[in-house]
Amino acid sequence: MSEGLRERKKRQTRQRIHQVAMRLFVERGFDKVTIAEVAAESEVSVNTLYNYFEAKEDLVLPPDEASPGRLAEIVRERPSGASPARAVLERLREELRRREKKLGLTEGFGPVFEMMRAAPTLTARLGDLGGQMNDALSELLAEETGAGRDDPELCAAVSQIGWFHSLVFAEIGRRIVAGKTPDEIAADLLKLLDAVEQLLGGRAFTYAVRED
């Protein structure tokens, strides 16, 4: 169905607020810009801004993009014959090949990354997000396998998946700081995922394979 006028206006307003906020945060620093300043620059009221973004951190890390359910969603959608580790590994490869914006693989992302790294509340949010992703994945795999949340094999599988997922983002950040281009970073990280696949071994990729 085509987007209605009301929905289009809401989307445009949300996009304008986000773009203004990111520009101000990069120019002056996340902690030095107030919600009131973002609202004024966006030509909306503070209450309207909060209708679109519940917290200041959401302006940088919108919940629909930085979702605690990301890993669980990827695993839930995996095809027949695929394991959770395989599903996440292949999704990361796809995102790297497409130079996904969510990975920071766009020209000019360096200043945005530096802004995020300099803001304690944003780095804390990212740290919490990783734990929440693992918790959601643990819950899903417990449901699928019938194992308890403290099952050693389940815990090990979730830890491994969470590790290489976090590793990708950490290494992307390190290379952004080093001044590498998105194409260079993507090429490096695809090689890194090849190494991860070899080092984890067969059992990691046969745990909880989805049956027909």
Salt bridges, closest charged atoms under 4 A:
GLU3 OE2 - ARG11 NE 2.89
GLU27 OE2 - ARG23 NH1 3.78
GLU37 OE2 - ARG28 NH2 3.17
GLU41 OE2 - ARG23 NH2 3.00
ASP58 OD1 - ARG125 NH1 3.07
ASP64 OD1 - ARG14 NH2 3.62
GLU77 OE1 - ARG91 NH2 3.31
GLU90 OE2 - ARG86 NH1 3.51
GLU90 OE2 - ARG93 NH1 2.75
GLU94 OE1 - ARG98 NH1 3.88
GLU95 OE1 - ARG70 NH2 2.72
GLU95 OE2 - LYS102 NZ 3.88
GLU100 OE2 - ARG98 NH2 2.81
GLU114 OE1 - ARG117 NH2 2.95
GLU144 OE1 - ARG78 NH2 2.73
GLU144 OE2 - ARG210 NH2 3.04
GLU153 OE2 - ARG203 NH2 2.39
GLU171 OE1 - ARG174 NH2 2.82
GLU171 OE1 - ARG175 NH1 2.49
ASP183 OD1 - ARG99 NE 2.87
ASP188 OD2 - ARG175 NE 3.12
ASP188 OD2 - LYS180 NZ 2.55
ASP194 OD1 - ARG93 NH2 2.89
GLU197 OE2 - ARG86 NH1 2.67
GLU197 OE1 - ARG93 NH2 2.66
